[in-house]
Amino acid sequence: MKNRHILSLIISIIFAHTAIAQNSPASRGAVFMIDDYYFETFYNHYDYIQNTGIKMTYFVCYYPRDVYTSHTYILANIFDADNHEIGFHGSFHINSAQYLTENTIPGYMNFEIFPGLMLMTSEGFDVTDFSYPYGSSTPNLKEYLFNYFYFQKLGSKRLFLYNFNEQREIVSPVPLDENYHVPDSLVFDYINQAFSLNKIITFYGHKLLDQKVTFHRFKSVFDTLKAKQFHFYRLDDLQDTALQKSLLKLPTLEAEKF
């Protein structure tokens, strides 16, 4: 009888720990990703970004081109130094699925990936994640690019939530750009779903201008996330097994032993 009470107490403690972990604000997260080279439109609101504690993942494209000016390079280094992630968005912003109808994957790598990636690496950026221009890829290319990148971002208007127990290296974030026509009501419904399931929600946009992501929308989304105690991650934070374990402690695995 005594052993039965001890076993019951152990099970109660484990399930209580599970419930606490599932409702822990620390394991409820949000990732915000930016495509292209519009650093300056976010730098105009940099005080808000820093004060809010947002950590962004900025996918740089056109890197070898003249449009990637010294001014933009300075801003990229500011973001990088402040612990935002600098990812890669292609050297020439081509539609990979279209390109591969007439070219090979090695040809694509030599044209679209290696020039910008090698330059960024040589200039000190630690690039681990890739965003496909136009959200377009092929199954063979996705498999091949895992040799070079951990996470690959595709386009989608569906909701995909993430947690640290899932091995998902393909991410499809919710677009916030106005021209994707995802209404505010749906965006906040997605946030509520992530909150109730205690998972990580991902977003992306391009630039803080009226025809893309307005600052009002950007601010309302992140003020809501902060009020709900979401933790802000860079995309490459989700690779960190030590961080994963520190947040979740994997209590459900222990409970399943009984």
Backbone as a ProteinNet text record, in pm:
[ID]
protein_1_A
[PRIMARY]
MKNRHILSLIISIIFAHTAIAQNSPASRGAVFMIDDYYFETFYNHYDYIQNTGIKMTYFVCYYPRDVYTSHTYILANIFDADNHEIGFHGSFHINSAQYLTENTIPGYMNFEIFPGLMLMTSEGFDVTDFSYPYGSSTPNLKEYLFNYFYFQKLGSKRLFLYNFNEQREIVSPVPLDENYHVPDSLVFDYINQAFSLNKIITFYGHKLLDQKVTFHRFKSVFDTLKAKQFHFYRLDDLQDTALQKSLLKLPTLEAEKF
[TERTIARY]
83.4	0	87.6	191.2	280.5	347	392.7	457	359	232.8	132	112.5	112	98.3	219.1	337.1	459	453.8	410.6	400.7	298.8	185.7	82.1	134.4	213.2	270	367.9	450.7	547.1	475.8	370.3	294.3	230.5	176.5	113.9	214.4	334.5	439.1	478.7	493	533.9	429.5	301.8	198.3	179	202.7	199.7	311.3	430.7	543.9	514.2	445.8	406.4	312.8	213.1	116.4	183.4	277.3	349.9	429.4	499.4	582.2	497	377.1	291.4	234	225.4	171.4	278.6	402.1	512	527.3	527.1	550.4	683.9	781.5	914.9	915.5	822.6	822.6	720.1	657	563.9	639.1	653.1	744.3	693.9	768.7	739.4	870.5	872.4	987.1	938.4	1010.6	975.5	1088.1	1055.2	1154.8	1127.8	1235.6	1228.7	1305	1247.1	1313.9	1365.7	1471.3	1529.7	1634	1635.4	1746.4	1698.2	1577.9	1518.1	1550.4	1676.5	1715.3	1669.7	1682.9	1659.5	1515.2	1418	1278.2	1251.7	1332.2	1321.3	1409.8	1521.9	1611.4	1544.8	1450.8	1375.5	1295	1267.9	1191	1274.3	1405.2	1495.1	1480.6	1447.9	1428.1	1313.5	1204.7	1091.6	1132.8	1204.7	1247.6	1334.2	1429.2	1518.2	1446.1	1360.5	1289	1188.3	1132.7	1034.7	1102.8	1228.6	1299.7	1281	1230.2	1213.5	1350.5	1363.7	1482.7	1440	1491.4	1447.9	1548.9	1497.9	1583.3	1570.2	1680.1	1680.2	1747.4	1667.2	1720.7	1764.5	1894.6	1954.3	1959.1	1916.2	1929.8	2004	2032.2	2105.2	2242.1	2297.8	2418.2	2533.6	2562.2	2675.4	2641.5	2516.2	2477.2	2509.1	2509.8	2538.7	2434.2	2310.7	2204.4	2236.2	2323.7	2364.4	2476.9	2439	2532.9	2608.2	2709.3	2785.8	2696	2596.1	2502.3	2425.1	2375.9	2302.8	2394	2517.9	2614.6	2637	2645	2662	2541.1	2420.4	2300.2	2295	2337.1	2339.8	2430	2541.6	2634.5	2578.9	2500.1	2436.9	2336.8	2253.4	2156.1	2227.6	2332.6	2407.5	2471.6	2529.1	2595	2495.1	2370.8	2267	2193.1	2254.6	2206.8	2079.7	2056.5	1956.6	2026.1	1947.8	2007.9	2013.2	2125.7	2138.5	2139.9	2032.1	2021.9	2042.3	2018.1	2046.7	1918.9	1905.6	1785.2	1819.7	1939.5	1978.4	2062.5	2147.3	2235	2161	2066.7	1999.2	1847.1	1795.1	1650.1	1574.4	1613.3	1545.1	1444.2	1346.3	1247.4	1311	1343.7	1421.7	1345.4	1214	1135.7	1136.6	1122.5	1127.8	1267.6	1367.7	1506	1541.4	1493.3	1530.8	1453.6	1359.9	1295.8	1391.2	1493	1587.7	1732.9	1755.9	1892.6	1904.1	2027.4	2053.6	2069.3	2062.8	2086.8	2229	2333.7	2467	2473.1	2402.8	2398.2	2330.1	2222.8	2152.3	2243.2	2314.6	2403.4	2511.6	2569.6	2677.9	2628.8	2503.1	2450.5	2384.9	2299	2214.5	2266.5	2334.8	2372.3	2516	2610.5	2750.4	2803.3	2771.3	2831	2801.1	2674	2637.9	2674.9	2656.5	2685.2	2833.6	2919.1	3063.3	3106	3046.3	3080.2	3036.6	2916.6	2867.8	2954.2	2990.8	3073.4	3210.9	3267.6	3399.8	3398.5	3281.5	3269.5	3223.3	3220.2	3199.8	3059.9	2964.8	2829.4	2820.7	2761.8	2743.8	2605.6	2598.4	2470.7	2433.2	2317.1	2273.6	2136.1	2060.3	1922.3	1899.2	1803	1780.1	1631.9	1600.1	1463.2	1455.4	1363.2	1348.4	1280.2	1342.3	1270.9	1141.3	1035.8	902	846	910.8	863	858.9	946.7	938.2	1059	1033.3	1141.6	1094.1	1176.6	1140.6	1185.1	1125.7	1166.6	1315.4	1369.8	1512.2	1602.3	1563.2	1644.6	1640	1522.2	1511.9	1602.4	1601.4	1686.1	1833.6	1870.5	2010.6	2058.1	1971.2	2013.1	2030.3	1982.7	2010.1	2158.8	2236	2381.7	2442.9	2366.9	2421.7	2344.1	2216.9	2132.8	2054.3	2028.6	1949.8	1800.4	1756	1616.3	1603.7	1495.4	1461.5	1319.4	1302.2	1171.4	1102.3	980.2	895.8	777.7	703.5	586.6	461.3	368.9	241.6	150.6	19.5	-76.8	-143.6	-102.8	-155.2	-77.3	-138.6	-73.1	5.7	134.9	219.8	281.6	252.7	310.5	423.9	515.4	638	658.9	713.9	767.4	898	966.3	1102	1104.6	989.1	985.7	971.4	954.9	934.5	1059.7	1101.7	1212.6	1154.7	1147.1	1087.9	1182	1257.4	1354.6	1298.9	1173.5	1105.6	1003.5	1014.4	919.8	839.4	711.2	622	550.6	608.8	554	429.9	355.5	238	284.2	239.4	281.8	205.3	278.2	215.9	201.4	265.5	252.2	105	63.4	-76.6	-121.3	-30.5	-70.1	-87.5	-63.3	-95	-238.3	-302.9	-446.2	-480.3	-393.2	-425.4	-480.8	-610	-669.6	-618.7	-626.4	-582.8	-652.8	-782.9	-859.4	-799.8	-751.6	-692.5	-554.7	-476.9	-345	-358.7	-453	-469.2	-532.8	-613.2	-663.7	-548.3	-454	-335.3	-254	-239.5	-166	-234.8	-368.1	-441.8	-425.8	-419.8	-398.2	-260.3	-159.1	-24.1	-19.7	-92.7	-97.3	-160.7	-275.1	-346.9	-272.1	-198.1	-122.4	19.4	57.3	190.7	300.6	284.6	380.6	442.5	530	601.4	534.8	503.5	442.8	546.4	545.8	643.4	571	632.1	579.1	689.5	647.8	748.9	687.8	776.7	736.3	854.5	840	946.3	997.1	915.2	963.1	849.7	885.9	787	744.8	669.3	611.2	464.2	384.6	240.7	200.7	274.6	235.2	282.8	359.1	405.4	350.4	436.7	391.5	387.4	270.3	266	320.3	380.3	433.7	321.1	203.3	89.2	58.5	59.7	31.1	144	264.7	382.7	377	349.9	348.8	233.5	117	2.1	22.8	86.8	116	212.6	320.4	422.4	385.8	305.4	254.1	164	86.2	-0.8	81.4	184.2	270.6	338.4	385.8	454.4	357.2	234.9	135.9	99.1	103.3	72.4	195.8	305.9	429.5	491.3	481.7	556.9	704.3	790.8	934.2	974.7	1056.3	1098	1227.5	1223.3	1338.8	1387.1	1514.1	1564.1	1535.6	1531.7	1505.7	1614.8	1740	1847.2	1849.5	1775.2	1762.8	1695.2	1609.7	1535.6	1624	1749.3	1845.3	1913.2	1900.4	1980.4	1921	1979.9	1925	1932.4	2034.8	2044.9	1929.2	1896.9	1784.2	1654.5	1639.3	1519.6	1498.8	1604.9	1593.5	1567.1	1627.5	1609.3	1466.1	1399.7	1263.3	1160.3	1181.2	1077.2	1102.8	1227.3	1263.3	1208	1136.5	1079.9	1005.7	914.6	848.4	756.6	696.2	602.1	671.7	798.9	871.2	885.5	906.9	915.3	780.2	673.5	541.8	503	547.6	510	571.1	675.1	735.1	640.9	544.6	450.6	324.9
-120	0	126	123.8	239.7	266.2	160.4	175.7	232	191.9	241.7	392.2	437.9	582.7	659.7	602.4	667.4	678.7	567.9	569.4	672.8	679.3	777.8	919.6	944	1076.3	1113	1015.8	1041.1	1077.5	1002.3	1029	1167.3	1203.9	1336.3	1448.1	1430.4	1532.2	1546.3	1432	1434.7	1505.7	1473.3	1535.7	1682.5	1717	1859.4	1934.7	1873.4	1934	1948.8	1847.2	1853.3	1970	1985.7	2094.3	2230	2244.1	2370.8	2401.1	2299	2319.6	2356.5	2292.7	2320	2460.6	2519.2	2653.6	2757.5	2717.1	2807.5	2912	3040.7	3142.9	3126.1	3063.8	3051.9	2964.5	2866.1	2776.4	2817.8	2931.6	2986.4	3093.3	3077.5	3166.3	3219.9	3316.4	3375.9	3407.9	3383.9	3415.1	3509.1	3619.7	3711.9	3717.8	3691.7	3687.7	3796.1	3852	3960.9	3918.2	3940.3	3908	4034.3	4015.2	4114.8	4201.7	4331.3	4414.1	4546.5	4546.5	4672.1	4703.4	4694	4719.8	4857.5	4955.5	5092.7	5113.8	5041.5	5062.2	5010.3	4914.4	4866.9	4948.7	4994.2	5074.8	5206.1	5254	5375	5355.5	5228.8	5197.3	5111.4	5131.5	5041.7	5052.6	5171	5186.4	5097.3	5095.8	5009.1	4862.2	4822.3	4683.3	4640.8	4723.8	4689.4	4691	4790.2	4800.8	4687.7	4638.7	4530.6	4396.6	4386.5	4259.8	4165	4216.4	4133.3	4092	3966.1	3917.9	3872.5	3938.4	3912.5	3827	3755.8	3683.8	3754.2	3810.2	3894.9	3820	3779.7	3706.8	3805.3	3810.1	3907.1	3849.8	3928.6	3888.6	3997.2	3969.7	4062.9	4095.2	4008.8	4045.2	4091.7	4025.2	4072.8	4193.6	4231.8	4337.3	4475.5	4573.8	4711.3	4766.1	4710.4	4762	4736.1	4637.6	4611.9	4708.7	4830.2	4941.8	4933.5	5018.7	5024	5063	5149.8	5189.8	5068.4	4984.9	4864.8	4767.4	4758.8	4669.9	4711.6	4841	4891.4	4853.3	4869.3	4834.9	4684.8	4603.6	4458.3	4423.1	4489.7	4463.8	4511.3	4619.2	4665.6	4560.6	4511.7	4409.2	4284	4244.3	4124.7	4142.3	4258.4	4284.2	4287.3	4322.9	4327.5	4194	4089	3952.5	3919.7	3990.7	3945.5	3849.4	3762.5	3665.2	3721.4	3700.2	3733.9	3602.6	3578	3458.4	3493.8	3398	3416.2	3400.7	3486.7	3489.6	3480.2	3433.4	3417.6	3532.6	3501.7	3604.3	3695.5	3639.5	3718.2	3706.2	3648.8	3645.8	3582.3	3461.6	3393.8	3292.9	3260.9	3158.6	3023	2948.6	2825.8	2719.2	2708.2	2606	2633.5	2760.4	2795.6	2773.6	2814.2	2801	2655.2	2565.5	2424.7	2350.1	2415	2351	2342.8	2429.3	2430.8	2419.6	2408.5	2403.5	2295.9	2263.1	2161	2223.6	2140.7	2189.5	2243.8	2176.4	2237.7	2375	2389	2519.2	2623.5	2583.9	2674.3	2715.2	2618.8	2649.1	2748.9	2727.4	2815.2	2956	2967.4	3098.4	3169.4	3098.9	3163.9	3153.9	3047.1	3024.8	3065.3	3007.6	3022.7	3166.5	3249.3	3383.9	3465.6	3476.9	3556.4	3489.5	3357.5	3286.4	3292.4	3275.3	3280.8	3421.3	3523.1	3660.2	3693.4	3652.4	3679.6	3608.7	3484.5	3407.9	3472.7	3518.2	3580.9	3710.9	3775.4	3901.4	3880.5	3755.1	3727.3	3690.4	3680.8	3641.9	3489.8	3443.1	3299.8	3261.5	3218.1	3194.6	3046.8	3019.3	2880	2854.2	2959.9	2942.5	3015.5	2964.7	3014.2	3037.2	3149	3178.7	3177.5	3097.5	3088	3212.3	3278.9	3385.8	3333.9	3409.5	3375.1	3252.2	3205.5	3088.5	2962.7	2954.9	2848.8	2756.9	2623.8	2526.8	2398.4	2296	2162.1	2062.1	1943.7	1844.2	1810.6	1794.5	1760	1872.9	1997.1	2110.6	2123.6	2108.1	2116.5	2013.4	1892.4	1788.1	1823.8	1879.5	1913.5	2027.6	2125.9	2242.9	2214.1	2098.3	2062	2036.8	2024	2015.2	2149.7	2258.5	2392.5	2473.9	2441.8	2520.3	2428.7	2478.9	2401.9	2421.8	2548.4	2578.5	2636.1	2597.9	2655	2710.8	2836.2	2901.6	2901.6	2849	2849.6	2943.7	2969.5	3055.4	2973.5	3031.1	2965.8	3065.8	3047	3127.4	3042.8	2917.6	2830.7	2851.6	2809.4	2820	2693.2	2709.2	2600.1	2642.3	2566.4	2593.6	2495.8	2536.8	2461	2446.2	2330.3	2322.5	2245.4	2246.6	2191.3	2039.2	1976	1830.7	1784.8	1877.4	1843.6	1876.9	1783	1808.5	1860.5	1990	2049.2	2155.4	2119	2214.1	2297.8	2271.5	2354.3	2438.8	2569.5	2657.4	2736.4	2757.2	2834.9	2937.1	3055.2	3153.8	3224.6	3284.4	3363.5	3495.8	3530.1	3658.2	3775.7	3881.4	4000.9	4113	4101.1	4204.9	4223.9	4349.4	4379.7	4317.4	4310	4261.5	4109.2	4038.6	3895.8	3873.3	3977.8	3975.6	3872.9	3863.8	3785.2	3884.2	3880	3985.3	3981.4	4096.5	4106	4002.5	3982.6	3888.4	3748.6	3708.4	3575.7	3570	3676.8	3681.9	3665.9	3737.7	3730.5	3598.5	3537.8	3403.5	3303.3	3318.1	3231.7	3249.1	3373.2	3398	3328.9	3335.6	3270.6	3118.4	3062.4	2918.4	2880.4	2957.5	2930	2943.4	3041.7	3061.8	2941.5	2895.8	2787	2654.6	2634.4	2510.8	2520.8	2641.1	2665.5	2630.1	2678.1	2648.4	2777.2	2759.8	2871.3	2906.7	3034.3	3082.5	3166.1	3155.3	3228.1	3323.1	3439.8	3542.2	3588.5	3648.9	3717.4	3835.2	3925.4	4040.7	4090.2	4209.2	4263	4397.3	4500.3	4631.1	4707.8	4795.2	4870.8	4994.8	4971.1	5079	5044.7	5144	5123.9	5011.8	4995.4	4894	4754.7	4745.4	4615	4593.9	4591.6	4580.1	4719.6	4767.1	4897.2	4883.7	4990	4986	4963.4	5015.4	4995	4846.3	4773	4629.4	4554.5	4586	4525.4	4544.3	4666.2	4698.1	4628.3	4624.6	4562.7	4413.5	4348.2	4205.2	4179.6	4256.6	4228.3	4278.5	4383	4422.8	4312.9	4249.5	4139.5	4020	3985.1	3872.9	3898.7	4019.5	4053.3	4048	4097.5	4094.7	3951.7	3861.1	3720.4	3641.5	3710.3	3651.4	3549.1	3577.2	3497.8	3534.6	3435.2	3460.6	3481.9	3584.5	3612.4	3537.8	3459.1	3382.1	3429.6	3411.5	3409.1	3268.9	3253.7	3121.1	3023.1	3066.1	2972.2	2933.7	3006.2	2963.3	2826.7	2794.7	2669.1	2548.6	2572.7	2463.8	2425.5	2509.3	2499.8	2395.3	2277	2169.9	2204.2	2276.8	2316.6	2408.9	2501.8	2591.3	2511.7	2417.5	2334.1	2262.9	2199.8	2123.3	2214	2331.6	2421.7	2473	2483.4	2534	2426.1	2308.1	2205.7	2098.1	2064.1	1960.1	1822	1811.1	1684.1	1607	1667.8	1597.2	1486	1499.2	1397.9	1265.5	1268	1143.3	1066.5	1137.3	1072.2	1013.9	1087.8	1041.9	913.7	900.1	783.2	655	665.9	545.9	473.4	545.8	486.8	441.1
0	0	0	84.6	92.3	-41.4	-109.4	-240	-343.3	-330.9	-424.8	-407.4	-280.3	-255.2	-308.5	-292.4	-342.2	-494	-560.2	-706.4	-752.1	-681.1	-715.3	-700.9	-594.7	-573	-683.1	-723.2	-831.1	-959.7	-993.2	-1116.3	-1109.6	-992	-977.4	-998.8	-943.5	-959.4	-1105.1	-1174.1	-1315	-1400	-1378.2	-1460	-1423.9	-1300.3	-1263.2	-1333	-1338.7	-1408.4	-1556.4	-1614	-1755.7	-1779.8	-1692.2	-1708.9	-1699	-1605.1	-1590.2	-1715.9	-1770.5	-1890.3	-2009	-2021.2	-2136.6	-2133.1	-2014.3	-2002.3	-1973.3	-1984	-1954.4	-2063.8	-2028.3	-2130.8	-2201.7	-2135.9	-2195.5	-2319	-2326.9	-2441.6	-2547.9	-2527.2	-2625.6	-2702.8	-2834.8	-2903.7	-3035.8	-3088.1	-3217.9	-3288.4	-3418.1	-3503.3	-3612.6	-3633.7	-3741.5	-3841.7	-3968.4	-4075.6	-4178.1	-4230.8	-4328	-4452.7	-4569.3	-4694.8	-4763.5	-4843	-4932.4	-4861.4	-4887.8	-4839.2	-4781	-4723.7	-4678.7	-4532.8	-4495.8	-4357.7	-4310.8	-4398.9	-4354.3	-4309.7	-4368.4	-4329.5	-4187.8	-4143	-4005.2	-3912.2	-3964.9	-3882.8	-3841.6	-3923.3	-3887.7	-3759.5	-3724	-3602.5	-3508.4	-3511.7	-3439.9	-3288.6	-3239	-3095	-3047.3	-3123	-3086.4	-3090.3	-3195.1	-3209.1	-3091.3	-3054.8	-2944.9	-2810.2	-2788.3	-2661.2	-2642.1	-2753.3	-2745	-2721.3	-2757.4	-2741.8	-2858	-2970.2	-3089	-3141.1	-3177.9	-3247.4	-3386.2	-3488	-3624.2	-3700.1	-3798.9	-3893.5	-4027.4	-4074.7	-4193.3	-4307.8	-4408	-4522.8	-4630.8	-4652.8	-4745.4	-4886.1	-4981.9	-5122.3	-5199.3	-5327.5	-5414.3	-5358	-5278.9	-5204.9	-5293.6	-5405.9	-5487.2	-5574.8	-5581	-5673.4	-5617.6	-5708.3	-5668.5	-5571.6	-5576.3	-5490.3	-5343.7	-5316.6	-5178.3	-5144.4	-5107.8	-5093.8	-4961.8	-4949.6	-4824.8	-4707.6	-4734	-4628.4	-4578.9	-4670.2	-4632.8	-4560.2	-4604.3	-4539.2	-4394.2	-4369.7	-4232.9	-4147	-4202.8	-4127.9	-4100.1	-4197.3	-4176.7	-4060.2	-4050.8	-3940.7	-3806.7	-3808.5	-3685	-3635.9	-3727.4	-3690.3	-3640.1	-3709.7	-3671.6	-3533.9	-3509.8	-3381.6	-3266.8	-3294.9	-3191.9	-3179.6	-3233.8	-3212.7	-3289.7	-3400.3	-3495.5	-3592.1	-3654.8	-3746.6	-3888.4	-3955.6	-4097.1	-4175.7	-4249.1	-4332.7	-4478.9	-4567.7	-4710.2	-4791.9	-4895.3	-4978.8	-5127	-5157.6	-5297.4	-5347.7	-5445.5	-5502.8	-5599.4	-5674.8	-5778.9	-5774.3	-5664	-5640.7	-5757.2	-5794.6	-5904.6	-5851.5	-5935.3	-5903.9	-5931.3	-5825.5	-5842.8	-5921.1	-5898.9	-5970.3	-6120.3	-6158.5	-6300.6	-6357.3	-6281.9	-6328.3	-6354.5	-6269.8	-6281.4	-6389.7	-6455.6	-6570.9	-6689.6	-6691.3	-6803	-6757.7	-6626.8	-6575.2	-6467.7	-6433	-6332.5	-6194.2	-6092.1	-5956.2	-5941	-5992	-5984.4	-6051.7	-6165.1	-6231.4	-6144.8	-6078.4	-5987	-5871.7	-5816	-5704.1	-5745.2	-5861	-5907.6	-5939.1	-5980.8	-6017.2	-5899.3	-5826.5	-5726.7	-5583.3	-5549.6	-5410.1	-5380.5	-5449.3	-5410.1	-5414.5	-5516.1	-5518.6	-5392.8	-5356.8	-5240.3	-5109.3	-5102.6	-4978.6	-4944.1	-5044.8	-5020.5	-4979.1	-5041.6	-5006.7	-4864.1	-4828	-4692.7	-4588.5	-4617.8	-4524.9	-4509.7	-4622.6	-4617.4	-4539.1	-4530.8	-4457	-4313.2	-4269.6	-4128.4	-4085.4	-4179.6	-4141.9	-4130.8	-4020.8	-3998	-4049.9	-4174.4	-4242	-4231.9	-4170.8	-4157.8	-4217.9	-4252.7	-4298.3	-4430.7	-4509	-4645.2	-4669.1	-4734.1	-4775.3	-4927.5	-4982.9	-5128.2	-5184.1	-5282.4	-5351.7	-5412.7	-5396.7	-5444.4	-5373.1	-5268.8	-5195.2	-5277.2	-5377.1	-5477.4	-5471.5	-5476.2	-5476.6	-5544.1	-5540.9	-5588.2	-5481.5	-5477	-5375.8	-5382.1	-5502.6	-5514.8	-5465.6	-5495.2	-5450.9	-5299.3	-5241.6	-5095.4	-5028.1	-5080.4	-5022.7	-5037.6	-5152.8	-5178.8	-5088	-5066	-4988.5	-4839.8	-4794.1	-4655.3	-4631.9	-4738.5	-4724.4	-4684.3	-4703.2	-4681.4	-4577.4	-4557.4	-4467.5	-4374.1	-4253	-4157.3	-4183.1	-4180.6	-4210.6	-4351.4	-4419.9	-4549.4	-4539.6	-4582.2	-4573.5	-4708.2	-4710.6	-4829.1	-4806.6	-4911.8	-4901	-4875.2	-4795.5	-4768.8	-4700.3	-4716.8	-4641.3	-4533	-4519.4	-4414.9	-4285.4	-4175.8	-4046.9	-4016.8	-3993.2	-3948.1	-3815.2	-3711.6	-3580.6	-3554	-3469	-3445.6	-3295.6	-3255.5	-3120.6	-3122.6	-3010.4	-3007.4	-3012.5	-3002.2	-3013.3	-3158.2	-3250.5	-3390.5	-3471.2	-3553.1	-3644.5	-3775.7	-3788	-3908.5	-3961.4	-4063.6	-4116.4	-4231.3	-4272.3	-4371.6	-4297.5	-4306.7	-4238.6	-4341	-4309.8	-4395.6	-4308.3	-4292.3	-4198.4	-4251	-4160.6	-4195.3	-4255.6	-4378.1	-4436.7	-4375.8	-4343.1	-4287.3	-4389.9	-4504.8	-4607	-4643.6	-4656.2	-4686.4	-4819.4	-4915.8	-5047.7	-5053.7	-4942.2	-4936.2	-4888.4	-4844.5	-4810.5	-4702.2	-4602.6	-4483.1	-4380.8	-4350.8	-4266.7	-4123.3	-4057.3	-3918.5	-3831.2	-3855.7	-3773	-3779.4	-3897.7	-3912.7	-3846.9	-3861.5	-3797.4	-3646.3	-3585.1	-3439.8	-3397.9	-3484.9	-3457	-3454.5	-3548.1	-3549.5	-3420.4	-3376.1	-3251.6	-3134.8	-3130.8	-3023	-3027.9	-3149	-3160.8	-3107.7	-3144.4	-3094.4	-2942.6	-2889.3	-2745.1	-2675.2	-2726.8	-2660.2	-2671.7	-2780.7	-2799	-2744.8	-2701.7	-2646.8	-2746.3	-2869.6	-2975.3	-3028.9	-3124.5	-3185.7	-3317.8	-3334.9	-3458.3	-3533.4	-3665.3	-3746.8	-3841.8	-3863.9	-3953.6	-4047.6	-4159.7	-4239.7	-4314.7	-4355	-4432.9	-4513.6	-4571.3	-4655.5	-4604.4	-4613.3	-4569.2	-4503	-4410.9	-4335.8	-4413.9	-4518.8	-4598	-4620.8	-4654.6	-4663.8	-4759.1	-4870.4	-4967	-4927.8	-4820.9	-4772.3	-4630.8	-4529.9	-4391	-4331.4	-4294.1	-4229.2	-4088	-4037.1	-3901.3	-3800.7	-3828.5	-3738.6	-3724.7	-3835.9	-3829.8	-3758.5	-3796	-3733	-3581.6	-3537.6	-3395.1	-3324.3	-3386.2	-3319.9	-3301.8	-3399.9	-3388.8	-3274.6	-3269	-3169.1	-3030.4	-3022.5	-2892	-2835.1	-2922.6	-2880	-2834	-2911.5	-2873.8	-2739.6	-2721.1	-2595.9	-2478.1	-2498.2	-2391	-2352.2	-2448.5	-2422.9	-2379.3	-2356.8	-2305	-2401	-2530.4	-2627.1	-2615.6	-2631.9	-2635.2	-2780.6	-2808.4	-2945.7	-2977.1	-3083.9	-3127.6	-3264	-3290.3	-3426.5	-3480.1	-3611.6	-3667.3	-3626.7	-3626.2	-3594.5	-3445.9	-3360.5	-3221.7	-3212	-3308.4	-3303.1	-3331.3	-3370.6	-3387.6	-3256.7	-3156.6	-3035.1	-2940.4	-2935.5	-2852.9	-2704.5	-2663.6	-2522.8	-2486.1	-2576.9	-2553.9	-2550.8	-2642.1	-2646.5	-2513.4	-2464.6	-2341.1	-2221.1	-2221.2	-2108.2	-2101.4	-2216.9	-2219.5	-2189.8	-2245.6	-2237.4	-2133	-2108.2	-2011.8	-2046.6	-2157.1	-2203.8	-2094.6	-2019.4	-1909.9	-1957.2	-2074.8	-2122.3	-2147.4	-2184.9	-2206.8	-2076.3	-1965.8	-1836.7	-1794.7	-1822.9	-1783	-1855.1	-1981.4	-2059.5	-2004.9	-1921.4	-1864	-1769.6	-1715.6	-1620.6	-1694.2
[MASK]
++++++++++++++++++++++++++++++++++++++++++++++++++++++++++++++++++++++++++++++++++++++++++++++++++++++++++++++++++++++++++++++++++++++++++++++++++++++++++++++++++++++++++++++++++++++++++++++++++++++++++++++++++++++++++++++++++++++++++++++++++++++++++++++++++

